[in-house]
Amino acid sequence: MDYDLSPAQKMIRGIVRELTENEFKPRAEAVDKEHRFPVENIKLLKELGLLGISIPKQYGGSGGDYLSYIIALEEIGRYCATTCVALSAHLSLGCFPILKYGTEEQRKKFLAPMASGEMLGAFGLTE
């Protein structure tokens, strides 16, 4: 069994690593200290198509595999946990339930705008 990353996965890792080192790292401390949502980082993820990395192309996503998504999270989490959690919540808690359990009508209505970054997925939690 081959456990090496595919060329596409290595490319994603390199792109996201460069993005996080150059863009997210300089802002990370301020994001934490100011308790603010990293809008600038989300816009950059949107521009790169990473808000739809694990969403199939038929629903407006990038069509990447789940490992590519995890690689992106790992690289983002190196410098900005807030952005990492925002992407994770968007895809895993917002998009994935619609993809897995939604109707075809719901997938068409919600996944394309979520994958493109027009809408950001979230969830509500009460304790």
VEXSE-699015 format. One line per field, with one value per atom (N, C-alpha, C, O): y negated, z negated, x; residue in three letters; atom name. Coordinates in Angstrom, 3 decimals, always signed. Atoms other than C-alpha are relative to their C-alpha. Layout:
! residues N
py = [Y,...]
pz = [Z,...]
px = [X,...]
residu = [ala,...]
atome = [CA,...]
END
This chain:
! residues 127
py = [+1.181,+0.000,-1.240,-1.318,+1.239,-3.442,-1.082,-1.454,+1.031,-6.052,-1.401,-2.345,+1.319,-8.908,-0.859,-0.349,+0.913,-11.977,-0.012,+0.156,+0.114,-12.301,-1.343,-2.232,+1.302,-15.105,-1.134,-2.231,+1.036,-17.033,-0.357,-1.533,+0.244,-16.648,-0.774,-1.658,+0.733,-17.831,-1.447,-2.363,+1.344,-20.818,-0.817,-1.973,+0.683,-21.722,-0.361,-1.477,+0.285,-21.419,-1.187,-2.058,+1.098,-23.745,-1.337,-2.342,+1.238,-26.338,-0.522,-1.705,+0.427,-26.398,-0.376,-1.311,+0.350,-26.420,-1.400,-2.205,+1.332,-29.436,-1.082,-2.134,+0.947,-31.199,-0.276,-1.431,+0.191,-30.620,-0.697,-1.534,+0.651,-31.629,-1.476,-2.307,+1.391,-34.825,-0.868,-2.069,+0.790,-35.907,+0.214,-0.753,-0.283,-34.164,-0.213,-0.774,+0.112,-34.049,-1.437,-1.658,+1.378,-37.854,-0.539,-1.440,+0.484,-38.337,+0.819,+0.363,-0.956,-35.391,-0.549,-0.387,+0.517,-37.087,-1.065,-1.075,+1.044,-40.080,+0.599,+0.142,-0.665,-37.808,+0.550,+0.388,-0.567,-36.049,-1.083,-1.024,+1.043,-39.146,-0.850,-1.270,+0.846,-41.092,+0.791,+0.212,-0.872,-38.114,-0.269,-0.447,+0.318,-38.724,+1.135,+1.956,-0.981,-36.596,-0.418,-1.586,+0.341,-36.432,-0.125,+0.717,+0.210,-37.810,+0.012,+0.585,+0.068,-38.501,+1.395,+1.671,-1.367,-34.865,+0.780,+1.527,-0.712,-33.542,-0.453,+0.368,+0.505,-35.781,+0.659,+0.993,-0.654,-34.281,+1.477,+1.999,-1.392,-30.746,+0.093,+1.022,+0.066,-31.693,-0.134,+0.590,+0.239,-32.993,+1.248,+1.463,-1.216,-29.718,+1.209,+2.286,-1.114,-27.563,+0.972,+2.070,-0.916,-26.075,+0.107,+1.036,-0.117,-26.782,+1.127,+1.528,-1.133,-24.018,+1.157,+1.973,-0.998,-21.780,+1.438,+2.239,-1.389,-18.626,+0.176,+1.219,-0.062,-19.415,+0.441,-0.096,-0.448,-17.550,-1.140,-2.079,+1.035,-19.629,-0.193,-1.307,+0.127,-18.894,-0.941,-1.417,+0.931,-21.041,-1.279,-2.005,+1.251,-23.848,+0.016,-1.022,-0.093,-22.590,+0.276,+0.313,-0.283,-21.839,+1.474,+1.847,-1.432,-18.091,+0.714,+1.809,-0.622,-17.372,+1.144,+1.277,-1.113,-14.300,-0.469,-1.583,+0.368,-14.265,-0.229,-1.089,+0.187,-13.934,-1.387,-2.015,+1.351,-17.149,-1.040,-2.002,+0.877,-18.866,+0.017,-1.037,-0.135,-17.546,-0.641,-1.282,+0.625,-18.640,-1.521,-2.187,+1.450,-22.154,-0.444,-1.450,+0.342,-22.202,+0.032,-0.852,-0.129,-21.034,-1.198,-1.741,+1.135,-23.771,-1.304,-2.123,+1.213,-26.486,-0.043,-1.098,-0.087,-25.305,-0.281,-0.568,+0.322,-25.835,-1.424,-1.694,+1.415,-29.583,-0.677,-1.651,+0.673,-30.445,+1.026,+1.489,-0.979,-28.103,-0.505,+0.288,+0.566,-30.469,+0.256,+0.667,-0.257,-30.197,+1.485,+1.888,-1.454,-26.449,+0.493,+1.291,-0.412,-26.015,-0.532,+0.152,+0.562,-28.323,+0.847,+1.138,-0.849,-26.232,+1.371,+1.908,-1.304,-23.013,-0.025,+0.877,+0.117,-24.184,-0.188,+0.419,+0.249,-25.445,+1.298,+1.595,-1.210,-22.170,+1.189,+1.844,-1.208,-19.495,-0.127,+0.829,+0.184,-20.964,-0.692,-0.514,+0.697,-23.142,+0.747,+1.074,-0.602,-21.525,+1.516,+2.020,-1.456,-17.836,+0.583,+1.485,-0.571,-17.158,-0.212,+0.646,+0.235,-18.725,+0.951,+1.539,-0.896,-16.731,+1.439,+2.140,-1.397,-13.465,+0.305,+1.346,-0.312,-13.754,-0.904,-0.641,+0.911,-16.615,+0.586,+1.559,-0.382,-16.259,-0.575,-1.446,+0.542,-16.895,-1.489,-2.271,+1.406,-20.170,-0.842,-1.930,+0.717,-21.235,-0.083,-1.119,+0.016,-20.251,-1.070,-1.841,+0.981,-22.348,-1.426,-2.343,+1.334,-25.294,-0.540,-1.722,+0.483,-25.456,+0.280,-0.553,-0.356,-23.686,-0.892,-1.247,+0.860,-25.804,-1.346,-1.767,+1.265,-29.110,+0.196,-0.684,-0.251,-27.535,+0.332,-0.157,-0.384,-26.003,-1.194,-1.256,+1.172,-29.312,-1.073,-1.972,+1.010,-31.307,-1.096,-2.030,+0.964,-33.266,+0.123,-0.867,-0.283,-31.636,+0.745,+1.500,-0.711,-30.390,+0.918,+0.476,-0.985,-27.213,-0.151,-0.533,+0.091,-27.158,+0.964,+1.699,-0.783,-25.425,-0.704,-1.508,+0.595,-26.420,+1.051,+2.205,-0.915,-24.856,-0.678,-1.808,+0.506,-25.343,+1.026,+2.216,-0.924,-23.855,-0.127,+0.571]
pz = [+0.000,+0.000,+0.000,-0.733,-0.139,+0.970,-0.888,-0.720,+0.921,-1.779,+0.348,-0.410,-0.416,+0.111,+0.451,+0.908,-0.512,+0.935,+1.520,+2.114,-1.452,+4.526,+0.410,-0.429,-0.441,+6.646,-0.278,-0.652,+0.279,+6.262,-1.481,-1.827,+1.439,+2.467,-0.417,-1.270,+0.289,+2.352,+0.472,-0.188,-0.525,+4.492,-0.941,-1.237,+0.936,+2.151,-1.273,-1.778,+1.209,-0.844,+0.207,-0.658,-0.277,+0.765,+0.138,-0.407,-0.198,+1.824,-1.331,-1.643,+1.272,-1.553,-1.006,-1.787,+0.909,-3.459,+0.309,-0.598,-0.388,-1.495,-0.392,-0.910,+0.364,-2.001,-1.500,-1.924,+1.447,-5.737,-0.551,-1.447,+0.482,-6.243,+0.362,-0.444,-0.479,-4.200,-0.430,-0.640,+0.241,-5.007,-1.392,-2.079,+1.256,-8.065,-1.220,-2.224,+1.137,-10.334,-0.501,-1.709,+0.493,-10.444,-0.705,-1.538,+0.597,-11.421,-1.188,-1.936,+0.968,-13.763,-1.426,-2.102,+1.372,-17.016,-0.192,-1.214,+0.106,-16.346,+0.022,-0.709,-0.052,-15.448,-1.381,-1.851,+1.328,-18.796,-1.063,-1.852,+1.037,-20.909,+0.124,-0.881,-0.232,-19.312,+0.036,+0.177,-0.015,-19.388,+1.226,+1.121,-1.204,-15.800,+1.018,+1.028,-1.069,-12.872,+1.109,+1.497,-0.984,-10.260,+1.428,+2.284,-1.301,-7.297,+1.135,+2.195,-1.042,-5.349,+0.409,+1.593,-0.281,-5.642,+0.761,+1.687,-0.673,-4.592,+1.446,+2.330,-1.384,-1.500,+0.831,+1.996,-0.720,-0.544,+0.259,+1.331,-0.209,-1.052,+1.120,+1.928,-1.056,+1.155,+1.368,+2.303,-1.270,+3.908,+0.520,+1.729,-0.394,+3.910,+0.194,+0.567,-0.148,+4.004,-1.159,-1.067,+1.137,+0.614,-0.834,-1.630,+0.730,-0.780,+0.563,-0.043,-0.594,+1.537,+0.309,+1.183,-0.320,+1.463,+0.007,+0.850,+0.087,+0.467,+0.555,+0.358,-0.589,+2.304,+1.459,+2.183,-1.397,+5.598,+0.991,+0.711,-1.032,+8.760,+0.445,+0.790,-0.445,+9.648,-0.882,-0.474,+0.912,+6.639,-0.194,-1.166,+0.029,+7.333,-0.773,-0.919,+0.774,+5.291,+0.853,+2.081,-0.685,+6.162,+0.316,+1.127,-0.276,+6.114,-0.586,-0.148,+0.621,+3.913,-0.922,-1.332,+0.909,+1.769,-1.455,-1.746,+1.410,-1.984,-0.578,-1.441,+0.504,-2.608,+0.374,-0.426,-0.388,-0.663,-0.937,-1.321,+0.957,-2.919,-1.344,-1.936,+1.287,-6.020,+0.079,-0.873,-0.189,-4.628,-0.086,-0.723,+0.056,-4.133,-1.439,-1.881,+1.404,-7.704,-0.827,-1.647,+0.752,-9.063,+0.250,-0.687,-0.326,-7.238,-0.566,-1.094,+0.536,-8.235,-1.515,-2.087,+1.452,-11.852,-0.567,-1.758,+0.459,-12.064,-0.537,-1.514,+0.337,-12.284,-0.466,-1.216,+0.396,-12.724,-0.296,+0.604,+0.416,-14.695,+0.288,+0.597,-0.253,-14.253,+1.440,+1.685,-1.407,-10.460,+0.243,+1.008,-0.129,-10.727,-0.459,+0.226,+0.533,-12.862,+0.878,+1.079,-0.875,-10.583,+1.260,+1.675,-1.196,-7.520,-0.338,+0.398,+0.431,-9.392,-0.271,+0.147,+0.282,-10.642,+1.299,+1.489,-1.283,-7.185,+0.780,+1.239,-0.811,-5.450,-0.742,-0.231,+0.709,-8.090,-0.654,-0.661,+0.718,-10.004,+0.844,+0.605,-0.854,-7.322,+1.291,+1.587,-1.325,-3.942,-0.041,+0.630,-0.046,-4.714,-0.311,+0.402,+0.244,-6.302,+1.176,+1.452,-1.171,-3.272,+1.122,+1.782,-1.032,-0.909,-0.276,+0.625,+0.365,-2.777,-0.183,+0.262,+0.405,-4.017,+0.627,+0.483,-0.600,-2.109,+1.250,+1.825,-1.258,+0.794,+1.157,+0.959,-1.176,+4.308,+0.163,+0.551,-0.071,+4.251,-0.989,-0.641,+1.007,+1.031,+0.419,+0.239,-0.452,+2.458,+1.063,+0.998,-1.076,+5.570,-0.517,-0.063,+0.519,+3.599,-0.911,-0.843,+1.026,+0.811,+0.270,-0.056,-0.101,+1.758,+0.951,+0.645,-0.927,+4.768,-0.637,-0.553,+0.636,+2.855,-1.186,-1.482,+1.110,-0.113,+0.527,-0.009,-0.561,+2.009,+0.614,+0.592,-0.625,+3.793,-1.015,-0.708,+1.015,+0.556,-0.039,-0.833,+0.049,+1.313,-1.330,-1.884,+1.313,-1.825,-0.825,-0.279,+0.876,-4.819,-0.895,-1.566,+0.800,-6.517,-1.474,-1.846,+1.446,-10.268,-0.659,+0.018,+0.742,-12.977,-1.314,-1.780,+1.285,-16.173,-1.104,-0.925,+1.115,-19.509,-1.277,-1.581,+1.326,-22.832,-1.036,-0.742,+1.042,-26.074,-1.232,-2.221]
px = [+0.840,+0.000,+0.882,+1.868,-0.760,+1.272,-0.612,-1.773,+0.484,+0.968,+0.491,+0.266,-0.466,+2.584,-1.179,-2.203,+1.008,+0.564,+0.053,+1.118,+0.049,-0.575,+0.606,+0.751,-0.503,+0.887,-0.992,-0.576,+1.014,-2.407,-0.018,-0.130,-0.010,-2.308,+1.250,+1.176,-1.231,+1.305,-0.108,+0.384,+0.191,+0.361,-0.886,-0.581,+0.900,-2.513,+0.755,+0.637,-0.774,-0.211,+0.934,+1.031,-0.922,+2.322,-0.704,-0.247,+0.757,-0.245,-0.539,-0.406,+0.593,-1.983,+1.084,+0.903,-1.106,+1.314,+0.519,+0.730,-0.479,+2.515,-1.015,-0.641,+1.056,-0.823,+0.002,-0.048,+0.083,-0.848,+1.238,+1.134,-1.221,+2.773,+0.030,+0.448,-0.076,+2.442,-1.173,-1.001,+1.196,-1.109,-0.608,-0.937,+0.701,-2.564,+0.889,+0.450,-0.916,+0.467,+0.130,+0.048,-0.141,+0.938,-1.255,-1.154,+1.254,-2.738,-0.478,-1.343,+0.547,-3.234,-0.060,-1.076,-0.013,-2.235,-1.080,-1.766,+1.024,-4.490,-1.402,-2.280,+1.308,-7.416,-0.349,-1.475,+0.235,-7.048,-0.195,-1.137,+0.075,-6.436,-1.262,-1.836,+1.171,-9.298,-1.308,-2.385,+1.183,-11.689,-0.873,-2.086,+0.754,-12.666,+0.054,+0.971,+0.075,-13.689,+0.970,+0.980,-1.031,-10.875,-0.552,-0.283,+0.647,-12.831,+1.023,+0.776,-1.037,-9.625,+0.453,+0.652,-0.449,-8.561,-1.062,-0.747,+1.094,-11.955,-0.097,-0.347,+0.014,-11.873,+1.091,+0.872,-1.092,-8.514,-0.312,-0.004,+0.407,-9.841,-1.031,-1.012,+1.012,-12.776,+0.665,+0.323,-0.690,-10.470,+0.715,+0.800,-0.715,-8.532,-0.919,-0.453,+0.931,-11.664,+0.021,-0.528,-0.128,-10.882,-1.279,-1.416,+1.265,-14.356,-0.857,-1.850,+0.710,-15.529,+0.925,+0.629,-1.024,-12.466,-0.528,-0.125,+0.484,-14.361,-1.419,-2.043,+1.332,-17.613,+0.148,+0.986,-0.088,-18.184,-0.236,-0.982,+0.116,-17.899,-1.444,-1.837,+1.391,-21.519,-0.809,-1.868,+0.668,-22.502,+0.799,+0.589,-0.739,-20.055,+1.302,+1.947,-1.233,-17.125,+1.222,+1.148,-1.258,-13.526,+0.168,+1.015,-0.053,-14.112,+1.196,+1.549,-1.171,-11.115,-0.382,-1.535,+0.251,-10.768,+0.080,+0.516,+0.057,-11.173,+1.394,+1.567,-1.358,-7.439,+0.529,+1.222,-0.412,-6.810,-0.597,+0.069,+0.678,-9.339,+0.730,+0.964,-0.698,-7.558,+1.394,+1.838,-1.315,-4.172,-0.139,+0.677,+0.233,-5.570,-0.251,+0.303,+0.256,-6.901,+1.282,+1.524,-1.246,-3.574,+0.917,+1.501,-0.865,-1.669,-0.565,+0.187,+0.618,-4.153,+0.131,+0.406,-0.078,-4.139,+1.374,+1.497,-1.359,-0.374,+0.081,+0.780,-0.141,-0.878,-1.281,-1.216,+1.230,-4.549,-1.091,-1.791,+1.007,-6.771,-1.411,-2.300,+1.324,-9.717,-0.436,-1.570,+0.308,-9.566,-0.183,-1.060,+0.101,-9.039,-1.374,-2.014,+1.306,-12.160,-1.127,-2.131,+1.036,-14.168,-0.156,-1.278,+0.069,-13.282,-0.578,-1.406,+0.491,-13.912,-1.507,-2.232,+1.435,-17.317,-0.777,-1.831,+0.652,-18.236,-0.199,-1.302,+0.080,-17.436,-0.601,-1.509,+0.433,-17.974,-1.369,-2.144,+1.268,-20.910,-1.064,-2.259,+0.955,-22.503,-0.286,-1.435,+0.176,-21.919,-0.238,-1.139,+0.060,-21.423,-1.382,-1.822,+1.336,-24.844,-0.956,-1.794,+0.849,-26.532,+0.398,-0.459,-0.492,-24.345,-0.425,-0.887,+0.263,-24.878,-1.489,-1.971,+1.369,-28.460,-1.066,-2.260,+0.975,-30.087,-0.628,-0.140,+0.641,-32.434,+0.810,+1.658,-0.689,-31.194,-0.315,+0.553,+0.392,-33.120,+0.813,+1.270,-0.791,-31.333,+1.464,+2.104,-1.390,-27.949,+0.204,+1.161,-0.125,-28.512,-0.179,+0.505,+0.293,-29.889,+1.105,+1.439,-0.922,-27.294,+1.481,+2.326,-1.414,-24.072,+0.794,+1.932,-0.750,-23.093,+0.351,+1.504,-0.389,-23.314,+0.942,+1.750,-0.917,-21.546,+1.393,+2.388,-1.293,-18.777,+0.727,+1.956,-0.614,-18.194,+0.373,+1.155,-0.268,-18.107,-1.041,-0.931,+1.103,-21.258,-0.744,-1.220,+0.587,-22.678,+1.045,+1.848,-0.925,-20.719,-0.822,-1.754,+0.714,-21.904,+0.317,+1.427,-0.163,-22.396,-0.980,-1.700,+0.965,-24.356,-0.276,+0.531,+0.334,-26.110,+0.137,-0.254,-0.200,-25.225,-0.465,-0.081,+0.385,-26.888,+0.444,+0.559,-0.452,-25.756,-0.871,-0.648]
residu = [met,met,met,met,asp,asp,asp,asp,tyr,tyr,tyr,tyr,asp,asp,asp,asp,leu,leu,leu,leu,ser,ser,ser,ser,pro,pro,pro,pro,ala,ala,ala,ala,gln,gln,gln,gln,lys,lys,lys,lys,met,met,met,met,ile,ile,ile,ile,arg,arg,arg,arg,gly,gly,gly,gly,ile,ile,ile,ile,val,val,val,val,arg,arg,arg,arg,glu,glu,glu,glu,leu,leu,leu,leu,thr,thr,thr,thr,glu,glu,glu,glu,asn,asn,asn,asn,glu,glu,glu,glu,phe,phe,phe,phe,lys,lys,lys,lys,pro,pro,pro,pro,arg,arg,arg,arg,ala,ala,ala,ala,glu,glu,glu,glu,ala,ala,ala,ala,val,val,val,val,asp,asp,asp,asp,lys,lys,lys,lys,glu,glu,glu,glu,his,his,his,his,arg,arg,arg,arg,phe,phe,phe,phe,pro,pro,pro,pro,val,val,val,val,glu,glu,glu,glu,asn,asn,asn,asn,ile,ile,ile,ile,lys,lys,lys,lys,leu,leu,leu,leu,leu,leu,leu,leu,lys,lys,lys,lys,glu,glu,glu,glu,leu,leu,leu,leu,gly,gly,gly,gly,leu,leu,leu,leu,leu,leu,leu,leu,gly,gly,gly,gly,ile,ile,ile,ile,ser,ser,ser,ser,ile,ile,ile,ile,pro,pro,pro,pro,lys,lys,lys,lys,gln,gln,gln,gln,tyr,tyr,tyr,tyr,gly,gly,gly,gly,gly,gly,gly,gly,ser,ser,ser,ser,gly,gly,gly,gly,gly,gly,gly,gly,asp,asp,asp,asp,tyr,tyr,tyr,tyr,leu,leu,leu,leu,ser,ser,ser,ser,tyr,tyr,tyr,tyr,ile,ile,ile,ile,ile,ile,ile,ile,ala,ala,ala,ala,leu,leu,leu,leu,glu,glu,glu,glu,glu,glu,glu,glu,ile,ile,ile,ile,gly,gly,gly,gly,arg,arg,arg,arg,tyr,tyr,tyr,tyr,cys,cys,cys,cys,ala,ala,ala,ala,thr,thr,thr,thr,thr,thr,thr,thr,cys,cys,cys,cys,val,val,val,val,ala,ala,ala,ala,leu,leu,leu,leu,ser,ser,ser,ser,ala,ala,ala,ala,his,his,his,his,leu,leu,leu,leu,ser,ser,ser,ser,leu,leu,leu,leu,gly,gly,gly,gly,cys,cys,cys,cys,phe,phe,phe,phe,pro,pro,pro,pro,ile,ile,ile,ile,leu,leu,leu,leu,lys,lys,lys,lys,tyr,tyr,tyr,tyr,gly,gly,gly,gly,thr,thr,thr,thr,glu,glu,glu,glu,glu,glu,glu,glu,gln,gln,gln,gln,arg,arg,arg,arg,lys,lys,lys,lys,lys,lys,lys,lys,phe,phe,phe,phe,leu,leu,leu,leu,ala,ala,ala,ala,pro,pro,pro,pro,met,met,met,met,ala,ala,ala,ala,ser,ser,ser,ser,gly,gly,gly,gly,glu,glu,glu,glu,met,met,met,met,leu,leu,leu,leu,gly,gly,gly,gly,ala,ala,ala,ala,phe,phe,phe,phe,gly,gly,gly,gly,leu,leu,leu,leu,thr,thr,thr,thr,glu,glu,glu,glu]
atome = [N,CA,C,O,N,CA,C,O,N,CA,C,O,N,CA,C,O,N,CA,C,O,N,CA,C,O,N,CA,C,O,N,CA,C,O,N,CA,C,O,N,CA,C,O,N,CA,C,O,N,CA,C,O,N,CA,C,O,N,CA,C,O,N,CA,C,O,N,CA,C,O,N,CA,C,O,N,CA,C,O,N,CA,C,O,N,CA,C,O,N,CA,C,O,N,CA,C,O,N,CA,C,O,N,CA,C,O,N,CA,C,O,N,CA,C,O,N,CA,C,O,N,CA,C,O,N,CA,C,O,N,CA,C,O,N,CA,C,O,N,CA,C,O,N,CA,C,O,N,CA,C,O,N,CA,C,O,N,CA,C,O,N,CA,C,O,N,CA,C,O,N,CA,C,O,N,CA,C,O,N,CA,C,O,N,CA,C,O,N,CA,C,O,N,CA,C,O,N,CA,C,O,N,CA,C,O,N,CA,C,O,N,CA,C,O,N,CA,C,O,N,CA,C,O,N,CA,C,O,N,CA,C,O,N,CA,C,O,N,CA,C,O,N,CA,C,O,N,CA,C,O,N,CA,C,O,N,CA,C,O,N,CA,C,O,N,CA,C,O,N,CA,C,O,N,CA,C,O,N,CA,C,O,N,CA,C,O,N,CA,C,O,N,CA,C,O,N,CA,C,O,N,CA,C,O,N,CA,C,O,N,CA,C,O,N,CA,C,O,N,CA,C,O,N,CA,C,O,N,CA,C,O,N,CA,C,O,N,CA,C,O,N,CA,C,O,N,CA,C,O,N,CA,C,O,N,CA,C,O,N,CA,C,O,N,CA,C,O,N,CA,C,O,N,CA,C,O,N,CA,C,O,N,CA,C,O,N,CA,C,O,N,CA,C,O,N,CA,C,O,N,CA,C,O,N,CA,C,O,N,CA,C,O,N,CA,C,O,N,CA,C,O,N,CA,C,O,N,CA,C,O,N,CA,C,O,N,CA,C,O,N,CA,C,O,N,CA,C,O,N,CA,C,O,N,CA,C,O,N,CA,C,O,N,CA,C,O,N,CA,C,O,N,CA,C,O,N,CA,C,O,N,CA,C,O,N,CA,C,O,N,CA,C,O,N,CA,C,O,N,CA,C,O,N,CA,C,O,N,CA,C,O,N,CA,C,O,N,CA,C,O,N,CA,C,O,N,CA,C,O,N,CA,C,O,N,CA,C,O,N,CA,C,O,N,CA,C,O,N,CA,C,O,N,CA,C,O,N,CA,C,O,N,CA,C,O,N,CA,C,O]
END
